[in-house]
Amino acid sequence: MQCKYFNICANKEMRKLKYIFFFFLFFIFFEGYSQNNYSLGFFDQYGYVFPTNDFIRGEKTGKPISQINSFSLRFSKQTNGSKAWHQLYSYPSYGVGFSYFNFNEPKRMGEAYALYGFYTANLFRLAKFILKNDFAVGTGYFTKHWGIHNLENTAIMTPFNIYIHEGLKMEYMFSKRFRTSLGFAFVHFSNGATKKPNMGVNSFVIQAGLTYNFFEDFSIESQAIPGFNDKLNILSTLYFGLDNVFVTLPNEANLSKKFIYQYYPVVEISEAILYPFNLKHALGLSFNVCYQDNLGSDYYYKDEKLRIRQADFIDRFNLSSAISYEYSIDELSIMLEPGVYILRQLNENAIVNGQLPRFFQNIGLRYSLPNDYFVSVRLRAYSFHVAHYLQLGFGKRIHVKKES
């Protein structure tokens, strides 16, 4: 019997999910009543899956995947001004959430579950209406993914993936305890190209929700906003990553030997100059020198075997530049970097590694450490939806102060 949307008892998977939700609700209910600024929300989501790859378009199966059904449970904490950044960001909320996704393709795509942290910022308030930005990131688990028994699903390679949610919603507070919301969001699943094929799943959803506050009133504290006198920030970062190359042997009949994975190191030095507009926003340029061990590699077949001819050592370097935007929330920063390769040696087979697009995009997070050091993680992508490789970084921020 095929599961219908939100009919929790329709199959075994949904019955298991029901018990998980009841346990989660039981725990949160009693935890929430022991606090004075916690809330519990339930959200119903329905949307459209973008046809960004041949599996989603149905070219391999004859069955396009175009709809996504989802519901979510969130446990959130409302900030109260006990820290200076609460007041600076208009008292946002944050917490943990759990979501279930159904793509209406049980054979090859299956279902997905996501566990994530989220941050909801207040943008605009009018009487009882509040416009909010809603950002979430975490891990997603797929019940079906690519394998020798599921070769068609080139969108999802591994069971565990990165989950990203970005959207806007309008909340209406019709009592001190309850508020409703209506909004939209973009949802992305991908393993960050840690293993290919990994074309990812991208969707647009409409979201309706109901949130219950475990409090009626709570006290708001006021903190002094830290002073701001930065003229420029100079960020020096050393990144490390691995580029996974997935190659198919055309004449190999044994499926367990037909597919080859190769990992190549990627080391990058990045220098960024940012102009901070205030404590939240900064904009600037970055310049990057990168060594990519498989850059310019030539893949060919000889004697029914795959051969790899690597480029000269100097040709494995590339030079790039990007516009760098940073949005800071206390010790955490979100970075967005659309960029272009300035110097890069390629050959006709470079498309095997997804290297042909000249433009790329970085999205990542920085977390500040003592003495202006930081750690970071970022994803290099191209075409705004295809992951290339994941990088981990360590760096130092230099503050250039304004003259007093």
ZAGU-759170 format. One record per residue (C-alpha): residue number from 1; x, y, z. Coordinates in pm, whole numbers, padded with zeros to 5 digits, always signed. Example, Ala and Ser with C-alpha at 12.3 -4.5 7.8 and 13.67 -1.06 7.14 Angstrom:
   resi        X        Y        Z
      1   +01230   -00450   +00780
      2   +01367   -00106   +00714
//
This chain:
   resi        X        Y        Z
      1   +00000   +00000   +00000
      2   +00156   +00328   -00109
      3   +00181   +00595   +00157
      4   -00036   +00902   +00102
      5   +00072   +01247   +00212
      6   +00065   +01274   +00592
      7   -00117   +00946   +00643
      8   +00122   +00839   +00920
      9   -00018   +00486   +00952
     10   +00001   +00411   +00580
     11   +00319   +00202   +00599
     12   +00582   +00073   +00836
     13   +00818   +00367   +00786
     14   +00553   +00615   +00886
     15   +00448   +00412   +01188
     16   +00807   +00416   +01311
     17   +00819   +00788   +01251
     18   +00502   +00836   +01456
     19   +00663   +00675   +01759
     20   +00974   +00891   +01718
     21   +00762   +01205   +01708
     22   +00560   +01108   +02014
     23   +00878   +01041   +02211
     24   +01028   +01370   +02096
     25   +00711   +01558   +02184
     26   +00695   +01394   +02529
     27   +01055   +01493   +02607
     28   +01022   +01848   +02479
     29   +00687   +01908   +02649
     30   +00827   +01850   +02996
     31   +01158   +02016   +02917
     32   +00978   +02320   +02784
     33   +00764   +02367   +03092
     34   +01076   +02382   +03307
     35   +01198   +02683   +03105
     36   +01059   +03028   +03038
     37   +01157   +03104   +02677
     38   +01110   +02782   +02476
     39   +00866   +02699   +02197
     40   +00752   +02395   +02000
     41   +00650   +02425   +01635
     42   +00497   +02193   +01375
     43   +00527   +02276   +01003
     44   +00362   +02132   +00695
     45   +00553   +02174   +00367
     46   +00471   +02106   +00004
     47   +00675   +02202   -00298
     48   +00847   +02158   -00630
     49   +01171   +01973   -00708
     50   +01389   +02156   -00960
     51   +01484   +01938   -01263
     52   +01858   +02004   -01227
     53   +01979   +01659   -01338
     54   +01873   +01374   -01567
     55   +01754   +01150   -01284
     56   +01521   +01417   -01144
     57   +01396   +01495   -01497
     58   +01311   +01125   -01544
     59   +01542   +01074   -01843
     60   +01674   +00748   -01695
     61   +01353   +00614   -01545
     62   +01070   +00770   -01745
     63   +00928   +00905   -01416
     64   +01019   +01267   -01333
     65   +01043   +01367   -00968
     66   +00867   +01701   -00938
     67   +00688   +01707   -00600
     68   +00812   +01703   -00242
     69   +00595   +01658   +00068
     70   +00738   +01728   +00411
     71   +00660   +01802   +00771
     72   +00887   +01929   +01048
     73   +00905   +01952   +01425
     74   +01112   +02228   +01584
     75   +01218   +02306   +01940
     76   +01334   +02668   +01968
     77   +01472   +02912   +02222
     78   +01375   +03277   +02214
     79   +01667   +03508   +02298
     80   +01601   +03760   +02575
     81   +01891   +04007   +02560
     82   +02114   +03829   +02812
     83   +02393   +03866   +02554
     84   +02472   +04175   +02350
     85   +02415   +04004   +02013
     86   +02054   +03922   +02109
     87   +01968   +04292   +02105
     88   +02188   +04365   +01802
     89   +01995   +04111   +01592
     90   +01648   +04210   +01720
     91   +01607   +03912   +01953
     92   +01622   +03612   +01716
     93   +01535   +03253   +01801
     94   +01732   +02935   +01741
     95   +01710   +02565   +01814
     96   +01698   +02213   +01673
     97   +01458   +02055   +01427
     98   +01361   +01724   +01270
     99   +01203   +01690   +00924
    100   +01059   +01412   +00709
    101   +01056   +01431   +00326
    102   +00865   +01223   +00072
    103   +00957   +01257   -00297
    104   +00679   +01023   -00424
    105   +00943   +00790   -00574
    106   +00979   +00504   -00323
    107   +01174   +00268   -00550
    108   +01482   +00476   -00635
    109   +01471   +00793   -00422
    110   +01293   +00668   -00111
    111   +01240   +00905   +00178
    112   +01464   +01148   +00362
    113   +01502   +01255   +00723
    114   +01688   +01565   +00843
    115   +01823   +01665   +01184
    116   +01946   +02024   +01193
    117   +02008   +02344   +01379
    118   +01825   +02659   +01275
    119   +01842   +03035   +01325
    120   +01539   +03261   +01272
    121   +01602   +03636   +01248
    122   +01339   +03908   +01282
    123   +01334   +04137   +00976
    124   +01021   +04348   +01010
    125   +00736   +04385   +01262
    126   +00392   +04538   +01215
    127   +00151   +04498   +01507
    128   +00113   +04120   +01551
    129   +00280   +04034   +01218
    130   +00653   +03955   +01204
    131   +00856   +03888   +00887
    132   +01142   +03647   +00957
    133   +01440   +03497   +00779
    134   +01473   +03125   +00842
    135   +01808   +02947   +00795
    136   +01885   +02585   +00884
    137   +02178   +02350   +00827
    138   +02230   +01992   +00936
    139   +02246   +01633   +00817
    140   +01998   +01441   +00604
    141   +01953   +01065   +00573
    142   +01812   +00903   +00256
    143   +01662   +00556   +00258
    144   +01763   +00505   -00111
    145   +02077   +00622   -00288
    146   +02307   +00538   -00580
    147   +02457   +00189   -00592
    148   +02501   -00107   -00825
    149   +02134   -00193   -00761
    150   +02019   +00167   -00806
    151   +02231   +00310   -01088
    152   +01962   +00553   -01202
    153   +01979   +00770   -00887
    154   +02274   +00994   -00970
    155   +02130   +01273   -00751
    156   +02209   +01110   -00414
    157   +02525   +00901   -00375
    158   +02545   +00838   +00000
    159   +02286   +00781   +00273
    160   +02408   +01078   +00480
    161   +02407   +01422   +00320
    162   +02428   +01792   +00401
    163   +02089   +01957   +00451
    164   +02046   +02334   +00390
    165   +01723   +02534   +00425
    166   +01688   +02907   +00353
    167   +01358   +03092   +00349
    168   +01124   +03371   +00455
    169   +00808   +03342   +00662
    170   +00541   +03571   +00803
    171   +00426   +03496   +01157
    172   +00103   +03610   +01318
    173   +00073   +03607   +01698
    174   -00293   +03550   +01773
    175   -00225   +03492   +02145
    176   +00067   +03492   +02389
    177   +00089   +03115   +02359
    178   +00019   +03049   +01990
    179   +00141   +03188   +01661
    180   +00090   +03076   +01302
    181   +00322   +03120   +01007
    182   +00320   +03108   +00628
    183   +00630   +03125   +00409
    184   +00855   +02967   +00151
    185   +01204   +02818   +00143
    186   +01470   +02667   -00079
    187   +01588   +02322   +00034
    188   +01910   +02150   -00073
    189   +02045   +01798   -00015
    190   +02398   +01697   -00119
    191   +02700   +01516   +00026
    192   +02927   +01805   -00068
    193   +03085   +01600   -00350
    194   +03270   +01385   -00096
    195   +03166   +01094   -00317
    196   +03019   +01103   -00667
    197   +02786   +01083   -00857
    198   +02630   +01357   -00649
    199   +02411   +01594   -00851
    200   +02205   +01684   -00543
    201   +01836   +01756   -00485
    202   +01708   +02114   -00491
    203   +01351   +02214   -00417
    204   +01121   +02506   -00343
    205   +00859   +02458   -00071
    206   +00561   +02648   +00068
    207   +00546   +02618   +00446
    208   +00259   +02660   +00693
    209   +00312   +02619   +01064
    210   +00178   +02643   +01415
    211   +00402   +02723   +01714
    212   +00323   +02691   +02083
    213   +00511   +02901   +02341
    214   +00576   +02741   +02678
    215   +00570   +03094   +02819
    216   +00331   +03386   +02823
    217   +00573   +03661   +02919
    218   +00945   +03671   +02980
    219   +01174   +03954   +03078
    220   +01385   +04136   +02817
    221   +01732   +04242   +02922
    222   +01923   +04530   +02770
    223   +02296   +04511   +02698
    224   +02538   +04773   +02574
    225   +02619   +04717   +02206
    226   +02995   +04667   +02156
    227   +03180   +04952   +01991
    228   +03272   +04929   +01624
    229   +03585   +05093   +01484
    230   +03717   +04850   +01222
    231   +03833   +05007   +00897
    232   +03932   +04685   +00722
    233   +03960   +04314   +00799
    234   +04236   +04107   +00640
    235   +04172   +03733   +00650
    236   +04443   +03478   +00571
    237   +04318   +03119   +00539
    238   +04478   +02785   +00457
    239   +04225   +02536   +00315
    240   +04250   +02159   +00272
    241   +04014   +01937   +00074
    242   +03977   +01626   -00141
    243   +03837   +01617   -00493
    244   +03661   +01291   -00574
    245   +03673   +01174   -00937
    246   +03417   +00915   -01046
    247   +03500   +00722   -01365
    248   +03302   +00451   -01543
    249   +03482   +00170   -01732
    250   +03273   +00128   -02050
    251   +03377   -00230   -02130
    252   +03363   -00376   -01778
    253   +03065   -00610   -01735
    254   +03116   -00671   -01363
    255   +02929   -00388   -01190
    256   +03139   -00418   -00874
    257   +03450   -00331   -01081
    258   +03293   -00098   -01338
    259   +03313   +00220   -01128
    260   +03638   +00374   -01004
    261   +03682   +00641   -00737
    262   +03997   +00849   -00709
    263   +04066   +01112   -00442
    264   +04306   +01400   -00507
    265   +04428   +01659   -00252
    266   +04331   +02024   -00288
    267   +04533   +02286   -00095
    268   +04447   +02655   -00118
    269   +04581   +02979   +00028
    270   +04323   +03257   +00044
    271   +04378   +03626   +00119
    272   +04064   +03835   +00166
    273   +04024   +04208   +00228
    274   +03684   +04294   +00374
    275   +03525   +04629   +00445
    276   +03295   +04595   +00750
    277   +02986   +04813   +00722
    278   +02890   +04731   +01081
    279   +02906   +04440   +01325
    280   +02685   +04230   +01095
    281   +02791   +04284   +00734
    282   +03124   +04296   +00551
    283   +03206   +04297   +00181
    284   +03532   +04270   -00009
    285   +03756   +04068   -00241
    286   +03954   +03749   -00203
    287   +04252   +03625   -00402
    288   +04332   +03255   -00399
    289   +04621   +03034   -00505
    290   +04522   +02667   -00522
    291   +04703   +02340   -00585
    292   +04465   +02073   -00718
    293   +04644   +01744   -00774
    294   +04413   +01627   -01055
    295   +04391   +01959   -01240
    296   +04455   +01898   -01609
    297   +04462   +01519   -01570
    298   +04396   +01322   -01887
    299   +04183   +01006   -01861
    300   +04191   +00758   -02147
    301   +04142   +00386   -02215
    302   +04415   +00155   -02339
    303   +04415   -00225   -02345
    304   +04066   -00214   -02188
    305   +04205   -00036   -01881
    306   +04170   +00318   -01753
    307   +04492   +00519   -01782
    308   +04562   +00851   -01608
    309   +04815   +01100   -01738
    310   +04872   +01379   -01487
    311   +04963   +01732   -01589
    312   +05300   +01886   -01508
    313   +05335   +01997   -01146
    314   +05316   +02369   -01227
    315   +05001   +02316   -01435
    316   +04815   +02182   -01131
    317   +04801   +02530   -00979
    318   +04526   +02780   -01043
    319   +04465   +03143   -00951
    320   +04118   +03276   -00874
    321   +03941   +03576   -00728
    322   +03600   +03617   -00564
    323   +03366   +03878   -00421
    324   +03350   +03799   -00049
    325   +03045   +03868   +00164
    326   +03035   +03790   +00536
    327   +02733   +03794   +00767
    328   +02837   +03764   +01133
    329   +02627   +03637   +01424
    330   +02829   +03661   +01744
    331   +03124   +03419   +01694
    332   +02977   +03256   +01381
    333   +02995   +03395   +01028
    334   +02824   +03291   +00706
    335   +03033   +03353   +00394
    336   +02921   +03374   +00030
    337   +03180   +03405   -00247
    338   +03096   +03411   -00618
    339   +03425   +03390   -00805
    340   +03612   +03336   -01129
    341   +03922   +03140   -01227
    342   +04183   +03381   -01360
    343   +04460   +03137   -01455
    344   +04399   +02766   -01499
    345   +04544   +02497   -01723
    346   +04280   +02261   -01863
    347   +04252   +02000   -02135
    348   +03970   +01840   -02333
    349   +03903   +01576   -02067
    350   +03878   +01821   -01778
    351   +03499   +01792   -01781
    352   +03542   +01453   -01609
    353   +03628   +01648   -01294
    354   +03367   +01917   -01341
    355   +03640   +02174   -01402
    356   +03526   +02344   -01722
    357   +03302   +02620   -01580
    358   +03512   +02934   -01531
    359   +03279   +03073   -01264
    360   +03239   +02910   -00923
    361   +03060   +02973   -00594
    362   +03176   +02923   -00234
    363   +02938   +02896   +00060
    364   +03064   +02829   +00409
    365   +03088   +02904   +00779
    366   +03360   +03062   +00995
    367   +03383   +03025   +01371
    368   +03599   +03266   +01569
    369   +03861   +03141   +01813
    370   +04062   +03336   +02071
    371   +04324   +03587   +01949
    372   +04140   +03643   +01618
    373   +04205   +03293   +01483
    374   +03920   +03105   +01318
    375   +03824   +02770   +01169
    376   +03606   +02739   +00862
    377   +03432   +02494   +00634
    378   +03320   +02580   +00282
    379   +03177   +02414   -00026
    380   +03310   +02490   -00374
    381   +03030   +02463   -00631
    382   +02958   +02559   -00990
    383   +02642   +02636   -01189
    384   +02492   +02741   -00851
    385   +02378   +02387   -00767
    386   +02655   +02132   -00842
    387   +02906   +02060   -00563
    388   +03274   +02031   -00661
    389   +03456   +01966   -00332
    390   +03444   +02040   +00039
    391   +03722   +02229   +00220
    392   +03828   +02275   +00583
    393   +04028   +02582   +00675
    394   +04223   +02751   +00953
    395   +04309   +03119   +00949
    396   +04382   +03451   +01115
    397   +04189   +03780   +01102
    398   +04373   +04113   +01125
    399   +04168   +04417   +01228
    400   +04274   +04745   +01072
    401   +04132   +05012   +01304
    402   +04001   +05354   +01214
    403   +04201   +05652   +01329
    404   +04064   +05795   +01650
//
